[in-house]
Amino acid sequence: MSTWRNSLISTYQSLRANGPFKTFKYLLTLDQTRVGKHVGTDYLGNEYYENRDDIVLRDRWVLFKKWNYDATQVPPEWHQWLHKITDDVPSEKTLPKQFFVTPSVENVTGSRGAFRTYNTTTPKINPWNGGVKQREG
């Protein structure tokens, strides 16, 4: 019974702090309502939050910009902040960029951007290319 009560209390707190739209977005993406301080936004549009009063190791979270989110959509500098490797919020001052580091790219497996090898052999099975013939008569 206490879990239902805690859930209702946190939903009420989230409605008061975030409003109905953002609370509904939290329920769809995180499966729970959260209240916290907005810490920053990365170049992909993801929003990062922190609540120091929450359970340890669950006090930092991310709201992804895309609905079909993937963990590769978190840049490395924000990844280290989320996992408490550092307490510094990523910015140009806190993270020097080395000249050899490339920008992070999200995982494109299963999409049109995925890597496909060049094939020089002819296919053994040809696809059916249906056509419409004119009727005679």
Z-matrix of the N, CA and C atoms (Angstrom, degrees):
N
C 1 1.447
C 2 1.521 1 111.32
N 3 1.325 2 116.44 1 -32.80
C 4 1.459 3 119.00 2 -177.29
C 5 1.530 4 111.85 3 -69.70
N 6 1.346 5 117.94 4 -29.00
C 7 1.461 6 118.80 5 178.84
C 8 1.524 7 110.76 6 -67.53
N 9 1.342 8 117.14 7 -37.73
C 10 1.466 9 119.64 8 176.48
C 11 1.516 10 110.53 9 -65.10
N 12 1.313 11 116.08 10 -41.27
C 13 1.455 12 120.16 11 179.82
C 14 1.525 13 110.85 12 -64.64
N 15 1.338 14 117.20 13 -43.30
C 16 1.460 15 120.96 14 178.02
C 17 1.520 16 111.13 15 -63.55
N 18 1.327 17 116.44 16 -38.77
C 19 1.460 18 120.36 17 178.70
C 20 1.526 19 111.24 18 -64.81
N 21 1.321 20 116.10 19 -43.50
C 22 1.463 21 119.26 20 178.70
C 23 1.524 22 111.54 21 -65.72
N 24 1.321 23 116.82 22 -39.30
C 25 1.468 24 120.07 23 179.44
C 26 1.522 25 110.32 24 -65.07
N 27 1.338 26 117.58 25 -44.51
C 28 1.469 27 119.73 26 -179.99
C 29 1.524 28 111.40 27 -67.50
N 30 1.341 29 117.50 28 -33.90
C 31 1.467 30 119.97 29 176.70
C 32 1.521 31 110.52 30 -66.78
N 33 1.310 32 116.66 31 -40.92
C 34 1.474 33 120.56 32 177.43
C 35 1.526 34 110.59 33 -63.49
N 36 1.333 35 117.00 34 -44.28
C 37 1.464 36 120.46 35 178.57
C 38 1.518 37 111.50 36 -62.97
N 39 1.326 38 116.78 37 -39.50
C 40 1.456 39 120.48 38 179.01
C 41 1.527 40 111.36 39 -67.78
N 42 1.325 41 116.95 40 -38.91
C 43 1.464 42 119.85 41 177.25
C 44 1.527 43 110.88 42 -62.27
N 45 1.319 44 117.22 43 -40.48
C 46 1.469 45 120.39 44 179.65
C 47 1.523 46 111.30 45 -69.05
N 48 1.346 47 117.09 46 -39.48
C 49 1.468 48 119.94 47 -174.57
C 50 1.527 49 112.32 48 -84.88
N 51 1.330 50 117.89 49 -39.62
C 52 1.470 51 121.42 50 -171.16
C 53 1.518 52 114.39 51 -105.73
N 54 1.317 53 118.22 52 -21.64
C 55 1.452 54 120.56 53 -174.90
C 56 1.521 55 110.57 54 90.81
N 57 1.336 56 116.93 55 167.79
C 58 1.474 57 119.89 56 -174.60
C 59 1.528 58 114.00 57 -68.58
N 60 1.342 59 118.03 58 -37.22
C 61 1.465 60 119.60 59 -176.74
C 62 1.525 61 111.67 60 -65.63
N 63 1.328 62 116.90 61 -49.69
C 64 1.458 63 120.18 62 -178.08
C 65 1.533 64 111.20 63 -68.95
N 66 1.332 65 117.86 64 -33.95
C 67 1.466 66 120.57 65 175.81
C 68 1.518 67 110.51 66 -63.47
N 69 1.328 68 117.04 67 -42.16
C 70 1.471 69 120.94 68 177.83
C 71 1.527 70 110.28 69 -64.94
N 72 1.333 71 117.39 70 -38.26
C 73 1.465 72 120.77 71 177.37
C 74 1.524 73 110.83 72 -64.80
N 75 1.351 74 117.07 73 -39.27
C 76 1.465 75 120.53 74 175.53
C 77 1.529 76 110.70 75 -61.08
N 78 1.322 77 116.99 76 -43.56
C 79 1.458 78 119.67 77 -179.43
C 80 1.520 79 111.66 78 -63.96
N 81 1.333 80 117.53 79 -37.19
C 82 1.465 81 120.35 80 -179.78
C 83 1.522 82 112.29 81 -73.34
N 84 1.322 83 118.20 82 -38.71
C 85 1.459 84 120.30 83 -173.68
C 86 1.519 85 113.29 84 -94.30
N 87 1.325 86 118.50 85 -38.89
C 88 1.468 87 121.60 86 -175.79
C 89 1.524 88 113.36 87 -103.26
N 90 1.324 89 118.54 88 -10.94
C 91 1.467 90 124.82 89 -175.96
C 92 1.525 91 112.45 90 64.69
N 93 1.303 92 117.88 91 15.92
C 94 1.457 93 122.81 92 174.95
C 95 1.522 94 108.28 93 -159.27
N 96 1.311 95 115.42 94 160.86
C 97 1.462 96 119.55 95 178.09
C 98 1.518 97 108.83 96 -95.50
N 99 1.316 98 116.51 97 141.32
C 100 1.464 99 121.26 98 -177.96
C 101 1.518 100 109.26 99 -132.29
N 102 1.312 101 115.65 100 150.32
C 103 1.456 102 122.80 101 174.89
C 104 1.519 103 106.51 102 -126.37
N 105 1.328 104 116.57 103 127.40
C 106 1.452 105 119.50 104 179.83
C 107 1.511 106 112.13 105 -166.52
N 108 1.332 107 114.16 106 176.97
C 109 1.462 108 121.05 107 -178.29
C 110 1.527 109 109.15 108 -91.50
N 111 1.334 110 116.23 109 132.69
C 112 1.460 111 121.42 110 176.77
C 113 1.522 112 108.31 111 -71.26
N 114 1.349 113 116.06 112 119.23
C 115 1.460 114 120.95 113 -175.52
C 116 1.520 115 111.00 114 -94.61
N 117 1.327 116 116.84 115 -39.79
C 118 1.447 117 118.52 116 -178.40
C 119 1.521 118 112.11 117 -179.01
N 120 1.324 119 114.35 118 175.55
C 121 1.463 120 122.93 119 178.55
C 122 1.520 121 107.93 120 -133.62
N 123 1.328 122 117.02 121 137.35
C 124 1.465 123 119.33 122 179.59
C 125 1.519 124 110.32 123 -91.43
N 126 1.336 125 116.79 124 -178.54
C 127 1.464 126 120.97 125 -176.27
C 128 1.524 127 112.74 126 -72.46
N 129 1.335 128 118.57 127 -11.99
C 130 1.459 129 121.69 128 176.18
C 131 1.527 130 112.51 129 -88.82
N 132 1.329 131 116.63 130 -10.12
C 133 1.461 132 120.94 131 179.95
C 134 1.518 133 113.51 132 97.84
N 135 1.334 134 119.08 133 3.09
C 136 1.460 135 122.05 134 177.13
C 137 1.526 136 109.64 135 -72.58
N 138 1.332 137 116.01 136 141.85
C 139 1.460 138 121.34 137 -178.56
C 140 1.524 139 109.07 138 -107.44
N 141 1.329 140 116.38 139 136.04
C 142 1.465 141 122.24 140 -176.98
C 143 1.516 142 109.55 141 -114.73
N 144 1.355 143 115.61 142 136.18
C 145 1.456 144 122.62 143 -175.29
C 146 1.521 145 110.34 144 -129.17
N 147 1.332 146 114.47 145 158.77
C 148 1.455 147 120.99 146 178.46
C 149 1.518 148 109.44 147 -145.88
N 150 1.341 149 116.01 148 139.87
C 151 1.450 150 122.65 149 174.64
C 152 1.523 151 107.11 150 -137.65
N 153 1.324 152 116.80 151 103.52
C 154 1.468 153 121.55 152 -175.71
C 155 1.525 154 112.51 153 -68.63
N 156 1.337 155 118.36 154 -17.59
C 157 1.465 156 121.37 155 -179.61
C 158 1.520 157 112.55 156 -84.64
N 159 1.314 158 118.13 157 -5.40
C 160 1.461 159 122.34 158 -177.79
C 161 1.531 160 110.32 159 -81.65
N 162 1.332 161 116.29 160 179.59
C 163 1.456 162 122.20 161 -179.59
C 164 1.526 163 109.25 162 -62.44
N 165 1.331 164 115.93 163 143.28
C 166 1.462 165 120.89 164 179.91
C 167 1.532 166 109.32 165 -60.47
N 168 1.311 167 116.83 166 139.55
C 169 1.471 168 126.73 167 -177.39
C 170 1.529 169 113.31 168 69.78
N 171 1.333 170 117.53 169 4.53
C 172 1.460 171 120.67 170 172.36
C 173 1.516 172 110.04 171 -126.16
N 174 1.317 173 116.09 172 22.01
C 175 1.452 174 119.96 173 -174.36
C 176 1.526 175 113.33 174 -97.92
N 177 1.314 176 118.25 175 0.59
C 178 1.471 177 122.15 176 175.36
C 179 1.517 178 108.68 177 -127.66
N 180 1.332 179 115.96 178 136.71
C 181 1.463 180 119.00 179 179.99
C 182 1.514 181 109.69 180 -150.45
N 183 1.333 182 114.43 181 169.05
C 184 1.464 183 121.60 182 -177.42
C 185 1.522 184 108.80 183 -127.78
N 186 1.312 185 115.90 184 139.86
C 187 1.464 186 122.50 185 170.51
C 188 1.521 187 106.64 186 -106.96
N 189 1.317 188 116.62 187 111.94
C 190 1.457 189 121.04 188 -177.48
C 191 1.520 190 110.81 189 -73.43
N 192 1.314 191 115.78 190 148.63
C 193 1.466 192 120.63 191 178.37
C 194 1.527 193 110.14 192 -73.58
N 195 1.347 194 116.63 193 -40.78
C 196 1.462 195 120.50 194 -179.81
C 197 1.525 196 110.16 195 -85.05
N 198 1.332 197 116.13 196 149.31
C 199 1.457 198 120.27 197 177.98
C 200 1.524 199 111.15 198 -76.43
N 201 1.327 200 117.07 199 -32.86
C 202 1.468 201 119.96 200 177.92
C 203 1.525 202 107.95 201 -95.27
N 204 1.319 203 115.61 202 72.84
C 205 1.459 204 121.23 203 -171.89
C 206 1.519 205 111.62 204 -81.38
N 207 1.317 206 113.98 205 159.02
C 208 1.451 207 123.31 206 178.82
C 209 1.523 208 107.14 207 -142.35
N 210 1.312 209 116.61 208 151.98
C 211 1.462 210 119.71 209 -178.70
C 212 1.522 211 111.70 210 -65.59
N 213 1.320 212 118.85 211 -21.00
C 214 1.465 213 120.27 212 179.29
C 215 1.524 214 111.79 213 -75.74
N 216 1.317 215 118.35 214 -4.23
C 217 1.457 216 121.31 215 177.59
C 218 1.528 217 112.06 216 -85.24
N 219 1.330 218 117.16 217 1.54
C 220 1.465 219 121.36 218 175.05
C 221 1.522 220 107.78 219 -96.87
N 222 1.337 221 118.96 220 120.06
C 223 1.463 222 120.97 221 178.57
C 224 1.537 223 111.04 222 -64.26
N 225 1.350 224 117.88 223 155.80
C 226 1.465 225 120.89 224 -176.14
C 227 1.523 226 114.19 225 -58.67
N 228 1.335 227 117.95 226 -36.71
C 229 1.461 228 119.02 227 -178.60
C 230 1.527 229 111.86 228 -67.20
N 231 1.342 230 116.84 229 -35.52
C 232 1.465 231 119.44 230 176.99
C 233 1.523 232 110.50 231 -78.75
N 234 1.323 233 117.91 232 -28.51
C 235 1.459 234 121.28 233 176.60
C 236 1.522 235 110.52 234 -60.97
N 237 1.320 236 117.64 235 -43.20
C 238 1.456 237 119.13 236 179.98
C 239 1.524 238 111.74 237 -69.61
N 240 1.326 239 118.24 238 -28.34
C 241 1.459 240 119.47 239 175.50
C 242 1.525 241 110.46 240 -72.60
N 243 1.353 242 117.68 241 -42.15
C 244 1.457 243 120.92 242 179.96
C 245 1.525 244 112.01 243 -61.11
N 246 1.321 245 117.51 244 -38.37
C 247 1.464 246 122.25 245 -176.23
C 248 1.524 247 113.00 246 -93.69
N 249 1.323 248 115.86 247 15.12
C 250 1.470 249 123.16 248 174.97
C 251 1.521 250 113.48 249 58.55
N 252 1.309 251 116.87 250 32.38
C 253 1.457 252 120.27 251 171.09
C 254 1.526 253 108.55 252 -73.06
N 255 1.322 254 115.27 253 -33.72
C 256 1.464 255 121.52 254 175.57
C 257 1.522 256 109.10 255 -138.35
N 258 1.314 257 116.20 256 154.29
C 259 1.459 258 120.59 257 176.10
C 260 1.516 259 112.20 258 -99.36
N 261 1.336 260 117.13 259 -5.39
C 262 1.456 261 120.97 260 179.65
C 263 1.521 262 110.06 261 -78.82
N 264 1.316 263 115.94 262 130.47
C 265 1.460 264 120.53 263 175.44
C 266 1.524 265 107.71 264 -70.89
N 267 1.336 266 118.46 265 129.50
C 268 1.466 267 120.07 266 -176.47
C 269 1.524 268 112.80 267 -59.84
N 270 1.311 269 115.51 268 133.24
C 271 1.460 270 122.77 269 174.55
C 272 1.522 271 107.33 270 -155.62
N 273 1.300 272 116.86 271 178.73
C 274 1.463 273 120.74 272 179.34
C 275 1.526 274 111.40 273 -65.64
N 276 1.332 275 117.27 274 -30.73
C 277 1.459 276 120.87 275 -178.88
C 278 1.528 277 112.50 276 -76.42
N 279 1.335 278 116.79 277 -37.68
C 280 1.461 279 119.58 278 -174.11
C 281 1.521 280 113.39 279 -82.02
N 282 1.323 281 117.86 280 -24.73
C 283 1.465 282 120.12 281 -176.49
C 284 1.524 283 111.00 282 -123.14
N 285 1.307 284 118.50 283 103.27
C 286 1.462 285 118.90 284 174.44
C 287 1.529 286 109.69 285 -73.23
N 288 1.306 287 116.09 286 140.67
C 289 1.461 288 121.21 287 179.51
C 290 1.520 289 110.09 288 -95.44
N 291 1.321 290 116.06 289 127.74
C 292 1.450 291 119.92 290 174.12
C 293 1.530 292 108.63 291 -79.81
N 294 1.309 293 116.53 292 155.52
C 295 1.455 294 120.34 293 -175.71
C 296 1.524 295 112.10 294 -71.99
N 297 1.324 296 118.69 295 -21.10
C 298 1.459 297 121.34 296 -175.16
C 299 1.530 298 113.24 297 -94.92
N 300 1.334 299 118.57 298 -2.37
C 301 1.457 300 121.48 299 -177.96
C 302 1.526 301 109.71 300 -84.31
N 303 1.325 302 116.15 301 127.54
C 304 1.465 303 120.97 302 177.08
C 305 1.521 304 109.21 303 -91.36
N 306 1.321 305 117.90 304 155.23
C 307 1.469 306 119.13 305 177.90
C 308 1.528 307 111.11 306 -66.88
N 309 1.327 308 116.13 307 146.55
C 310 1.461 309 120.10 308 -178.25
C 311 1.524 310 110.30 309 -72.07
N 312 1.322 311 115.10 310 145.58
C 313 1.460 312 122.67 311 -178.78
C 314 1.517 313 107.68 312 -126.42
N 315 1.332 314 117.00 313 139.74
C 316 1.456 315 119.38 314 -179.91
C 317 1.531 316 110.68 315 -73.31
N 318 1.319 317 116.20 316 160.66
C 319 1.452 318 122.99 317 -179.23
C 320 1.529 319 109.79 318 -68.82
N 321 1.319 320 117.43 319 126.51
C 322 1.460 321 121.23 320 -177.27
C 323 1.529 322 112.01 321 -111.73
N 324 1.316 323 117.89 322 16.67
C 325 1.458 324 121.28 323 179.00
C 326 1.521 325 110.05 324 -62.22
N 327 1.319 326 116.18 325 134.18
C 328 1.454 327 121.14 326 179.54
C 329 1.513 328 114.09 327 85.67
N 330 1.318 329 118.08 328 5.59
C 331 1.460 330 121.05 329 178.39
C 332 1.530 331 108.92 330 -119.41
N 333 1.321 332 116.48 331 -178.70
C 334 1.465 333 120.10 332 179.84
C 335 1.524 334 112.44 333 -68.73
N 336 1.309 335 117.44 334 -20.25
C 337 1.453 336 120.97 335 -179.59
C 338 1.525 337 113.55 336 -84.71
N 339 1.332 338 117.89 337 0.92
C 340 1.466 339 121.09 338 -177.33
C 341 1.526 340 110.79 339 -70.05
N 342 1.315 341 115.41 340 153.99
C 343 1.461 342 121.52 341 -179.92
C 344 1.520 343 110.28 342 -70.44
N 345 1.333 344 116.09 343 133.16
C 346 1.467 345 121.82 344 175.17
C 347 1.517 346 107.51 345 -132.79
N 348 1.302 347 115.40 346 132.78
C 349 1.459 348 119.17 347 -179.43
C 350 1.523 349 110.44 348 -74.09
N 351 1.323 350 115.35 349 154.16
C 352 1.453 351 121.20 350 177.42
C 353 1.516 352 108.20 351 -80.61
N 354 1.320 353 117.30 352 128.78
C 355 1.452 354 122.34 353 -175.31
C 356 1.518 355 109.28 354 -112.69
N 357 1.339 356 117.03 355 126.28
C 358 1.461 357 120.99 356 -179.50
C 359 1.517 358 112.87 357 -102.24
N 360 1.319 359 118.60 358 -8.02
C 361 1.467 360 120.61 359 -179.29
C 362 1.523 361 109.66 360 -87.43
N 363 1.301 362 115.34 361 152.89
C 364 1.463 363 120.11 362 177.01
C 365 1.526 364 108.76 363 -79.36
N 366 1.315 365 117.16 364 144.68
C 367 1.468 366 118.68 365 -179.65
C 368 1.526 367 111.36 366 -69.83
N 369 1.332 368 116.70 367 144.17
C 370 1.462 369 121.49 368 179.18
C 371 1.514 370 111.08 369 -80.51
N 372 1.297 371 117.59 370 -25.37
C 373 1.459 372 122.37 371 178.66
C 374 1.521 373 107.10 372 -119.65
N 375 1.320 374 116.01 373 122.72
C 376 1.462 375 120.70 374 179.69
C 377 1.519 376 109.61 375 -96.74
N 378 1.304 377 117.86 376 140.83
C 379 1.466 378 119.68 377 179.50
C 380 1.527 379 110.96 378 -71.73
N 381 1.323 380 115.19 379 153.46
C 382 1.444 381 120.75 380 178.94
C 383 1.516 382 109.08 381 -79.07
N 384 1.319 383 115.65 382 124.98
C 385 1.460 384 122.06 383 176.26
C 386 1.521 385 107.60 384 -109.54
N 387 1.293 386 114.84 385 92.72
C 388 1.462 387 119.93 386 -176.51
C 389 1.509 388 111.56 387 -71.43
N 390 1.299 389 114.76 388 144.92
C 391 1.457 390 120.49 389 178.33
C 392 1.531 391 109.40 390 -138.75
N 393 1.293 392 116.28 391 164.73
C 394 1.464 393 121.38 392 179.86
C 395 1.518 394 107.74 393 -110.79
N 396 1.347 395 115.99 394 124.35
C 397 1.468 396 120.96 395 176.97
C 398 1.521 397 108.93 396 -94.09
N 399 1.305 398 115.72 397 149.84
C 400 1.449 399 120.94 398 176.12
C 401 1.523 400 109.75 399 -73.09
N 402 1.314 401 116.14 400 140.13
C 403 1.465 402 120.35 401 178.14
C 404 1.519 403 110.16 402 -74.84
N 405 1.306 404 114.35 403 141.56
C 406 1.474 405 119.70 404 177.06
C 407 1.515 406 109.10 405 -99.32
N 408 1.303 407 116.24 406 136.61
C 409 1.454 408 118.43 407 172.03
C 410 1.456 409 117.04 408 114.41
